[in-house]
Amino acid sequence: MNALLNRLAAGLCCLVILAVSGCGNRGFSDQSTGNAEHLIRKDGYTLIAPLNLYHDYEPLDSLGRVSVVVEIPAGTSEKWEVKKESGNLEWDFSNGQPRVIRYLSYPGNYGMIPRTLLPKELSGDGDPLDVIVLGPAVPRGTVLKTKLVGMLRMRDGGEQDDKLIAVMEGSAFGSVQSLEELEELFPGVISILDTWFSNYKGHGVMELQETADADEAQQVLQAAIDAYRAQSTQSGH
């Protein structure tokens, strides 16, 4: 019993680290929540951005850092997403109601990589790549510069729904280069992410197939960038 309690306590500590760690992260407070200052609230369900959050940001900068638009800050449960057509942030609806996750809140900043598209022929869902960013909570709509360290290959109701794992610069996770290092420096974090994604939609809806290293995550990212460019060329965007 004591061993079980110790494991549960360790898991809870890791969840706290995921949500609030990163003292000294440039420009962000550990208590950062809410919406980014550049967003304009149209109504209770729509946040308008001055730039299209999907089309107007590069997926990579000159240093190779990956841009991530935060849709759902760490420690929150409202399911917001960037709409590809408008580039605005909108609260997702299901059965006429705004979606709220009925589980533990998100264990990291969840978002998408702009100008990416993983089509179904590449085992994607036709949407931008999903990313969970380890580090302190930041406001919704923040565009982070991150580093990929791996990915979770998952199935969602029979369809491929992979989740890239990235770390935030200046946070406690900032020096991590790989999933191996993540497990070594922060034991249990990968297991926590697996448990969370495998259960937040209900038991058995999502299933982890395997974990993949940073090189494979970069390959998926490049394929999604290439697919976006090909579609943009065809559509004249």
Buried (B, 14 or more C-beta within 10 A) or exposed (E): EEEEEEEEEEBEEBBEBBBBBBEEBEEBEBEBEBBBEBBEEEEEBBBBBEEBBBBEBEBBEEEEBBBBBBBBBBBBBBBBBBBBEBBBBBBBEEEEEBBBBEEBBBBBBBBBBBBBBBBEEBBBBEBBBBBBBBBBBBBBBBBBBBBBBBBBBBBBEEEBBBBBBBBBBBBBBBEBEBBBBBBEEBEBBBEBBBBBBBBBBEEEEBBBEEBBBBEBBBEBBEBBBEBBBEEEEEEEE
